[in-house]
């Protein structure tokens, strides 16, 4: 074994802080050229208009981060600039950046929250500001506390005639019928290949409105034809950031809509735009491509650029990951709409979140969604999508019919495994369900009761398996799934459980799945690499000091592999998929493994990422019919000019290159499996 192989970062008292620093700017925010340029345009226009009327421009920048907006304000001619930043490591970095760009004497940097600033002679601010520039928004617009921050600033830090940048936000909603997004929210009836119902969904689960957590998503990457737009985009809320009295904590708006097509209203797609300046001349839109105001112009410009790779429609508009779009599920009452039918969309917000309903669904005020069935607490949306995946379920159930009999005793080492529960309905003798999580166990118990499944016993821990029970087990099954898993291969926890229980089990026991294979694919991402890429110069300002700070802490704190839903981030394969490592779950899972090899990449100058996933093999045949993959929907056998299609019910692993790869077209790699820690470690040697 290679003793020099690096495992994971050391974990000490400073790890969380280092990780927070690493994440603070290696997002795509400063790579969002449209955002930067439109903030710059609005600052120039606003300050010029003040000067044209003989007024001075005193600017306050709340949450300055790198100091970029403050430096833009100075360049635009601001008479004074005060910037505040509460996150001390970033504030200290901004201080150095401002000095490096020659603006140390032009910007007063205060290392406090805006709510802690004082105004007056010799205080944090000499005077109230008449220009506020800030970026306090998230995908949900108000989820980071923008309303409270603006209200405090308007009352205590700003003049009555303040000009805010941005000036106004408008929230848009579009009612849709979309079975794909609904499959990440509502559990479906589970049936076998003949259409026989195995498990019905308990009514309290079917009627649950789910979690209130925002479901942020790259709507532009939804497959073509996957949703039916029942309405045009409807403006539902306006937030005028310089009007204290309009920034209320709780509001309801009713919008009369007309159905443009027939269908079932299942969800609302939401996004927002920013009117950046008081005159309304600069607009920044977060709309998906089909509703984006610049889509037509940008599409024409894109056609003029020669590129052999097909650019997906959703990547024609400016890309950003810090502001996406969101999905909100309507109360699950099946009321169809007919084309041309009028109905009322009810839109709500409190201080931090939004939610929606239809007037026909509730005659009273609709409260925010809250999961009372437990499934939306115990399981992620992607997990619910897996449970609803008909192709995946068909492969499992077909295999069950081949290997299970009326004498089978099945030990299920997964959490929230409806497939394990389905085995009980298929006539096996007994199913032993491992359910250590109390919430997940209650969810499964509800399915058992609702479907009158008599031959199920729950195990609250692996230790709860009694020797006499273990001796009767004929099959061990796992999907495998554990809520604690982040990366797909984290579900190898199944192998760890099996290893510990193995001495108690009969030697003849059948293990399903029997193996897992790790694969890698070298790719060119269109945009995802920006979340990990250094900035260098941004809008004419040198931000390399921030790059250095982030890289230092990222090297310490970050895993070289992170989980991403790659269906939302188009990429092109630069080679066929490479088999990295196979793990035998039956015979030698307790053995350390080390594998080395090489990737041969076409056009290595395009390489900016490596995607990684695991396939689970139900038996030793490794047949596609008995393989469950967390990776591409179709095998990738060679480089292609078409984007890879990824399984949307999984997050895959991705290694993003921080430095330029070599130009040799060959990347040596090393993969190590440590059974003691139940971890997999990767190294990709793409540097010269």
C-alpha positions, 0 to 999 in steps of 0.5 A: 500500500502507498503510505504517501497517498493523501487521505482527507484534510486534517480536522482541527478547530479551524476547519469550519472557518477555513471551509467557510473562507474557501466557499466565500468566493470560489462561487461564481458570483465574481465570475458573473460578468453580467452582474458585475457590469450592470452594477458598474453601469448603475453606479456610473449612471446614478453618481453622474445624475447626482453630480449633474444636479449639483449633489455629492454622492456618498456611497454605502456598500453593505457586505462588500466582500472583495470590495469590488462594488466599493472600488467601482463606486470610487471609479465612478466618481463617488465623493465618499465610500463606506464599505462594511463587511462582518466576516473578518477574514474576508474584510481583512482580504478586502482591505488588502485588495483595496490598498493594492488597487490604490484606493486605501484613502478613498474607501473607509472599510468597517469590519462590522455588520451594517446593523452595528454601524454608527453615524456621526462625526468621528463615527463609522459613517460621517454622514448618512449615505445618499447612495446604497449599493449592495447585493443581499440576495439569494435564489429566493431573493429575500432568503438572506434577510434582505428585508430586515437589512434594508429596513434598518439601513433606510431608518438609520444609515441612509438619507430620505432621498437615497438612491439604491442600487439595485432600485427594485426587484420583481418576482415572477411566477409561472404555473406549470404541469411538470411530472419530473419536478413532481417526482422529487416531491410526491411519492408514487404508487409502486407497481411491478412489471405487470401493473400489480400494485405493491405499495400504495402511498399513505394518504398523509404522505400523498397530501403532504406539502413537503418542506419549506426549504427553497428548491433551487434549480437551474430551470434552463436545464430541464429536458425539452418537453418535460413541463407544460407551461399553464401560464405565461410568467406573472409578476407577483411581487415588487420590492422597492428597496428605497421605500421603507413602508413597502418592505413588509415582512408578510404579504399576499398578492392575488393574480388573475391568470388565464390558462394558456393550455390544459393540464394539472397545476402542479408547481410554480417556477419562480425567478426575479429580476433587478431594475438596477437604477432609478431610471429603469435603464439597466435590467438584470434578469434571472429568468430561464432562457424561455422567459429571458428578455435577452434570449433572442439577441444572445441566440443570434450572437451565439450563431455567429460564433463558430463552435462544433459542440452543440450549445444547449439552449439553456446556456445561451443566456448568462450563467450564474449559480449563486442566483438560480431559479426555484420550484414551489409545489402547489398543494397536492389537490388534482384540479385540472385547468382547461385552456382559456380558464381563468383562475387566481394564483395566490402568492405569499412571502414572509421575511425569508421565504415565498410560497404559492397556492390557487384560490380553488385549493384554499378559501382561507390564507395559506400557511407556509408548507410544513412536512408532517408526514416525515418523508420530506424531512428524512429523505432528500428530493433526489432520494424521492426521485430515486424511489419514483424512478420506474426504470430503476425500480423495474430492474430491482423488482425483476431481479427480486422475482428471479431470486426470492421465493416464499422461503426467503428471509431478506435483511435490508441494509438501507434506510427508507427502502420501499423496495425492501418493503416491496419484497415483503409484498412479493411473497417472501417469508420475512423482511428485516428492515434496518431503520436506525433513524426514528423519523425514517422508521416512522415513515416506513411503519406508515407504509407497512400499516397502510398496506397491511404488510404482515411479514416485516420486522424493524431493526433500530440498529445493526446490533439489534439483529439477534443471532437466531434471526441472523441464522435464518437470513437467506438474502441481504439487500441494499439499494444502497441508500443512507441519508448521511451519504453526500457522494454516491459512493458514500453509500458503501456504508452498506459494505461496512454494515455487511462486514460487521454482520457477516460472522452472524450470517449463513455462509450461503447468504446471497448479497444484493448488490454484490459489487460496486464499480467506480467510473470517471469521465474527463469532461469540458464543463461549459460553466460549472468550472467557474465555481472553483476558478481564480478571478485574477482581474475582474472589471479592471480590478486586481482580485488576485489577493482574494484568489490566493487566500481562497486557494490557501484555505481551499487546499486545506479544507476542501475535498478534491471531489465535490457532489453536484447534480451534473444534469444541471451543468452541461459538459462534453466527454473528452474520452470514454468512461474509465473504470477506476476500481471495483469493490467486491461486497461479498468476499473481500470488502475488508481489504484495502485497495489501491488502483492506478491507471491513465486517462487518454484525453482528446483535446486536453486543452478543453479539460476542466473537470472529471466526473465520478460515479458508482454503478451497483451490480446486483449480481456477478454478471455485471449485465446492464439489466442488473446494474443500477448506475448513478452516472450517465443515462447512456454509456459514454464510450468515446469523446463527443460533441454532444453533452452527456445526459446524466441521471437527474436523481443522483448527485455525481462526484466532480473534480474541478481542475484548479490549474491548467492540465498538461498538454500530453493528453494523458492523465495518470490517476490513483484511487484508494479504498480504505475499509477502516474509514470506509472512504475512497480517495482520488488523485488525478495527476494532470499537472506537469 
